[in-house]
């Protein structure tokens, strides 16, 4: 499975978790633990593998799914709503007396293939569906999701024996082995282990995987679909309550409800596990730290910090991989040199400190010890721009993009939100050679989560909104301000294109040319000095291409920063949506005059 597909499916699992949590909280009841543990399974099935159509939910040759552990209906309902089988607003009626969304799965709901709730019966039903398909010559498959406590029921093994006997190779059963049932831990009540050997004894093909790894799930389904003459059991090692620390591996959250404080923790954490949701506010430095920890399993990744791990958020990596984390202390130049040494031996090295130090204090070390020998070192500068706030001008990096952009071979990335930051981290991990990733201190609204077919690709701008009167090209937190400006301008019947130019180098030349040709006016927006940053990069492209269109710059006007609250500083330095609107008015007038 390629990285883009893995990211997409992990993100769908995140959305399933977030949606089911909202559903249960709204209802005041529901089974959290077992619903959370099957999110990745449902993500792979409904968003990649299963042949289903929300517009034609009853087509005869559709793939079928039986959620035998029917008390985990919130997970399936959330999945079906996200897939489009019914409006997501209907989830607000879950467990309501006037709703069809009962506490256990019911067949009359669009997308549901079988009612369930009485444990142990689903595998028999799934076998019946599989055998019916074979009798009709259909190519569809039957999937069943079983709980690990559920397989203490004898009927499960009657169905397993029959499936083996009838060689039902179009039947695929998942066992959600989260190791907890209502009264306690599985092996303390009635151990079903070894689960795989039991299925194998009945003539099944058996695969054992990590049930939270979408790539492993997808691969297992592919293998199962290729096996002839045997049904397949996929034993998924999972964590009850996966995705929220206070729920994970806790017996009481089989069906118990969280306290108000636990709900608060749940929604503070839930933004990350697999993605970040539209409307959530999170700083890009936090998103970076968590992404680095998520992708840090590669033993070739080493992380270096300079006494700022709680600020740069590399603490998350240290917690998981302490043997590959080095705190060099307040010695940035030495840190870059050590990282270069690791990279010269073949490692992927991440260097972390404030942007002002990461690019200014150690410019010579980066230029000569990293970039010139083309080493695989990733420079990550946090606390960039004026929104560092009260720390003042000495800590407000307004020149860092310019400094890094002028170094040969250095890629420069400025993500606009946490969701995009995660993809940026993965992208630079795939790149061999030096990169500079700029992150911020303040929380920003997540916007890229809601973009249809969103795809992060280095060197490719993303069109967030269409318009023909002018184009706003922005990076970092100025992307959010650009979208606000568009809303203001729409009320004036001015329609602007908005481009998220997350990669400053290499910049998307084609995207800029197209915008210039089709809208005839450009406004660039950045939380950086207007000299040498995004605005300069765009201007260089326009001049080289002989695109004679007017351009206006929104950025810090060649001055140092100042102490203050981030919102006050954005206003002071002309970095708000209203400032963008003024520049759009100006550039349109210039375009009109030129015509």
N, C-alpha and C positions, 0 to 999 in steps of 0.2 A: 504494500500500500504506500502510495507516495505521500509526502508530507502535507500537501494541500488537502487531500482527502481525509487524512488522519485528523488534521485540525478541524475540518468541517464536521466530522462525525463526533469528535470530542466536544465541539461547541454545541451540537444538537443535544448531546447528553446533558451538558450544563443547563440548557434551556428547559429540558424535561425536568431536571431537579428543581430549578427555580420555580417553574410553573406548578409543579405538584406541591411544593412547600406553600406557595401562595394559596393553592386550593384547599389544603388541609387547614391552614391557619384561618382562612375565611370561614370554613365550616365548623371549626372548633373541635374536630375529631378526624380520625383517619390514621392509617398505618404508615408511619414515616419510614421506619428502618428498612423493611423489605422493599418498599417502593424505591428508595434511594439506591439500593444495591443493584437494581436491574436497569438503570438508566442507559448504560453503554450498550447493553444487549438490545434494548428497544431502539436505540439510535441506529445501530448497524442494520437491524432488520427493516425498519420503516423508512430510513433515509438512504439506504444503499441496496439492500438485498431483495426485499419482498416485492413481488409484482402485485401492487395494489393501486387503486385509483379512487381518490376521494369523490370524483365526479361520477363514478360508476362503482359504488361500493359492493354491489352484489354480482359483479361479473363472475361467470361460472368458473373460469380457470384462474381465478386469483389465488395467490398464496394465502394460506390460512394460519391464524395464530390462536392458540388456546392459552390464556393465562390461568393455568391450573391453580396457582396461588392467588385466588381471586380477591383476597383482602387487599392486595396491592393495586387495586383499581386506580388510585390517584396517578400512578406512573403511566398506566395504559391510557387513561383519559387525557392526561396532559399530552402524551405522544400523538394521539389521534387528533386532538385540537390543533396542535402545532403542524400536523401534516395537512390539515384542512378538511377533515371529515365533518366537523361541526364548529361553529364559532367559539373562539376561546372564551368569550364572555359567559358562555354556558357553564363554565367550570365554577363560576360563583354560586351556582345552585347545587353544588355537590352535597349530597346527604340531606337536601331540603325535601320536605314532605311533598312538594309539588313538582319535583324534578325527576327526570328519568335517570339521572346520574346517581345511582344507589351506591351504598358503601362497598358492595361487591359487584363484580362485572355482570352486565346483563346484555343479552343478545340483541335486544331491540334498539340499541344505541348504534348509530352509523359507524361502521368500521369494526364492530365487535363481532367475532365469528361464533362465540359460544359463551353462554352464561357459566359462571363458576363461583365457587365460594366454599362448597363442601369439599374439603381437601381429599386428594387421592384419585379424583375421577378424570382429570383432564387428559392424562396420557391415553386412556382408553378412547376418549373422544377424538383426540388427535390421530390415533391409529385408524379409527373409522374413516376420518376425512382422507387420510393417505390412501387407504385401500379403495375408497370410492373413486378417487382420482385415477388410480391405476385401472380400475374396471372400465372407466370411460375413455381411457387412453389420453388423459390430460397430462400435461407436463408440470403442473403446479406441485408445490411442496406444502407439508403441514409442519408447523413449528409449535412446540409446547414448552412453556416455562414452568418448571417445578420448583417448589421450595425444598430445601434439604431436610427440614423437619417433616415435610409432607411425605417424603418417601418412606417414612415409618408405616404408612398405610399399605396394607397388603395388596389392594387393587392395583397399585402402581406396578408391582412385580408380576401380577397376572398379565397386565398390559405389556410389560417388557418381554415376557416369555412369548406372548402371541405375536408381537411385532417381529421378534427374531425368527419365529417359525414361518411367518408369512413373507419374510425377506422384504420388509417395508422400507426400501432404501430412499423413499421420498419423505420419510419421517425423521425430523431432527428435534431432539429434546435437549433443552438446557436445564441443568441443575444449578440453582442459585445457592452455592455453598457458602453462605455468610456465617454459618456456625452458631447461630442463635435462633431459638424458637421462643414461644411465649413464656414458658416457665423458667427458662434459663439456657445454659449452653448445651449444644447438641450432644456432645459426648458425655455429658453428665446426666442426661435423661434417658436416651436410648440411642446409642451410637449406630449410625448406618454405615460406618466405615468398614472396609474400603469400598467406596461407592463405585468407582470405575470397574473394579474387579467383578462386582455383582452384575452390572450391565454386560460386561464382557462374557460372563458365564451364560447369559441368555442369547448370545450370538450377535451382540451389538458391536459396532465400531465405536471406540471410546477415545475421546480427546480431552486432555486436561489443560486448562489455560488460565490466565489472569483475566477475570471477568470484568475488569475495568480498563483493559487495553483494547481499544477499538480495532487496532490492527490484528491482534491475535484472534479476536472474535470473528472478524471478517475472513481471515485466513481459514479458521476452523469451519465456517459455513461453506466456503469454497471447497474445502477438502471433503466435507460431508456430502455435498451435492455431486461430487464425482465418484463416490463410493457406490458400487453396484452390489446388490444382493444382501445389504445389511442396513438397518437403521443406525443412526449415529446419536450417541449421547455425548454432549459437551459439558464437562464438569467445570464450572466456573468458580474459581476461588475469588470471593468477594468480601466486602466489609459492610456489615449492617449499618445503615445510616451514612453511607459514604458521601463525603462532600462537606460535612459540617462537623467540626471537631467535637462539639458537645453531644452529637448524636452517634458518632462512630463507635461501633463495637459495644454498644450499651444495650443490655437486656430490656430495660424499661421502655425503650423506644420501639419495641415491636409494635405496640399499639398505644402506649402512653403518650400523653401530650406534654409539650415543653412548657416551662414557666415563661413568664413575660421576658425575663432576662435571657433565657435560652433562645427564645425567638429572636431577640435582638442580635445575639451572637450569630444565629443562623443566617440572618439576612446581611450581616456585615461580611460574613465569610463567603456566602453563596455566590457573590459576584465573580469570584475567581475560578472556582473549580471547573475548568474546561472552557472558561470564557468570561466575558464581562458584558452585562446586559445594558441595552439602551436605557439611558436615564440615570444609571449609576454614576456616582462621582468617585473617582479614584485617581491618585497621582500617577503619572507615568513611571516615576521611580519605584513605587510599590509594585506596579504591574511588572516592571522589569525584574525586580528581585524575585518575584514569585515565578515568573517565566524561567529565569535562570535556574532556579531550584527544580522546576518541573522537568527541564531538559538536561539536567545535570548528571543523569545516570551514566552518560558517556565518560568512561574513565580517562579519556584524553583531555577533558576540560578541567582547567585549573583557574581559580579565581583569586585575585589579589586586591587587597584594600589597604587604605592608609589611615587607619584609626577612625573610620567613618562608617563602619558596617551597618550601624543602626540608622544612618541617614541615607546611605546609598542603597540600603535594603539587601545587601549581600549576606546579611545575617540568615536569611532563609536558606541560602545555599550552604552556609557553614553548618546549620543545624542538621542538614541531611548528609552532607559530605565533608565532614571536618578534616579528613585526611588530604583533601584537595583544596583547602582554603588556607591562604596565608595572609595574616595581618602584618604588614611590614612596618606599621607605625607611621608617625608623621615624617615620612621620607619618600615623597612622591617620585623623585628622580631615581632613587634606588629601586623603588617598586617597578618602574617601567623597565629598568635594566634587567632585573630578575625575571620579569615576565618575558622579556626578549630572549633571555637564556633558555627558558622553558620552551618557547616557540621554536628556537633554533634546533631543539632536540625533537621537534615534531608535535609538540603540544598545541592545543588551542587555549590561549591565555586571555583572560578578561581582566582589565585594569580598571579600577573604580575609585573615583574621588569626585569632589565638586568640579563642575565644569570649568570654573575659573582656574583651578590648579591642573586639571587634566589636560588643558590645552595651552595655558599660558606659562605656568611655572616649568613645565617639562616639555616645552615645544622642541627644544634641541634634541632631547632624548628620543622623542617620538619620530622626529624627522630622520635622524641618523641611525638609531638602533632598531627602529621598527619599520618605518616606511621604505628607507633606502634598500635594506636587504629583503624587503617584501615579506616580512614575517607575519604569521597568523595571530596577531594581537588585536583584540577588540578594546578600544578605549571608550569607556562609558562615563560621560560627564553628567552628574545630577545637579540639581539646584541651579538650573540655567535661567538666564533672563532676569528681568526686574522683579518677577514674582517671588524671588527668594525673600523679598520683603525687608523686615527689620534689620537684617544683617548688613544691609547697605551696599554702597558702590564697590567696596573691595571684594565682595563675594558675588556680585551680580555680573555674570559672564555675558557680555554683549558683543564680544568679538570672536567667540569660539568657532562659530560656523565658518567665518572668514579664514581664521588661522588654519583650520583643518582642510578646508576646501582647496587651499593653495598647495597642499602637499601632494606630489604626484602619487597616484595609485590609491589615495585614501578615499574611501566611500563615506558619505555623510548622510545620516538618517535622523529625521526629527519627527517622531510619531505624534499624532494629535491627541490620542486617548489611550486608555489602558488596553483596550481590545486590540488596537493597532500595534501597540508596543509588543504584545505577545508575539504577533506575527513577525515583527521586525527582529526580535531576538532569534526566532527560528531561521529567518532569512540570513542573518549574518553568520549563524552557525554553519550554514551551507556554503558560505563564501570562504575561499582561502585567500588570506591577505588582510591588510589593516582596514579597520572600519572605525568610524566615530559615531556613537549613538548618544543623542542628546535627550536627557529626561528632565522633568520638572519637579518642583517641590510641592506645589499646590494641587489639590484634587480638581479634576476637570470632568465635565459631563461626558459620558460615553455616547458617541454618535455613530461610529462605524459599524456597530453591531447590527444596525437596522438597514444596512445598505443591501439591496438584492444582489446576489451573486458577488458579494465582496471578495476580492482577491488581492492580497498584498504581494507585490512583486517589486524588488529593488529596481529603481530607475523608471518606474511607471506611475504617473500621477493618476488619481482617482477622481472622476467627475461625480461630485455629490449632488449637484443641481444643474439643470440646463437653463440657458437663457441666451439671448442674442444681442442685448444692448451693450454689454461689457463682460469682462471676465475677472473674477477675483481669484488669485492664486495665493494660497496660504499654507503655512506649516505650523506644527505645534499647536498650542492652545489658541492661536489666532484663527484656526479653522472654525472653531465654535463661534468666534466673533463674526467671522465671514458669513456663516449661516444666519446669524441673527440679523446682520446687515441686509441680507437678501430678503428676509421677511419684511423689514421696514421698507425696502425699495419696491417690493411687490405692491404695497399699498399706494405707491406713487405711479404705478403702471410702468415701472422700470424692471426689466427682467435680466438678471445677471447669471452667468455661469459661475459655479464655485468649484474650484479644483483643490483637492488635498494633495499638495506636492510634498509627500513625506520624505522623498529622497532628493536631497539638494545636489548630490553628486554620486553617480551620474544622473543628470537631470533629464526629464522626459521632453526631449526636443520636439518630437512629433506632436505631443499634446499641446505644447505652447504654440507651435506653428498653426495648428488647427484652430485654437482659440483665437489667435490673432486674425486669421483669415475670416472666421465666421462671426466674430463679435466686434473686431476693429478697435478694441481698447482694453488695456490691462491695468489692474491694480494688484500689487503684491503686498502681502501682510506677514510680518514676522515680529517675534519678541526678541529683537536683535538690532544692532546698529544697521542703518540702511546701507552702509558701505560694506561691501564684501560678502553679504549674506544671500538670502533667497532673491531679493530684488535685483541685486547685481548679477546673479546667475541668470535670471530671466532676461535682463537687459542685454547681456552678452549673446544670448541665443537669438534675440530679435535682431540685433545688429548684424550678427554673422549671416543670418538668413535674409538680410535686407528687408525685414518686415517693418515697414515704416508706419507703425501704429503708436499712438500716445501711451505712455506708461506713467502711473503715479505710485508712490511708495508710502506704505504705512509701516513704520518702524521707529526705533529710537533715533532721533535726529542728531547723530554724531556728538552725543554728550555722555557723561558718566551717569550712573544711576544714583539712587538716594534711598535712605531708610524710610520705611513706611509700610502701611498695610498693602498687600498685593492689589486689591481693588483700587485703592487710591493711586497707586503707582501706575496702573494701567491707564487710568484717566489722566494722570499728570503727563505721561509720555505719549499720549495720543494713540492708545492701542485698544480702543473700544469699537464696538459695532457702529456707533455714531460717527467716529472718526473715519471709519471705512466708507460709510455712506457719503460723507463730504467729499472724499477722494473719488468716489464713483461719479458723483455729480460733476466734479471738475474734469475728469478724464473724458466723460461723454461730451462736455462742452468743447474740449479740445478736438475730439473726433469730428464733431459737427463743423467746427471752424475749418478743420483741415479739408473736409469735403467741399 
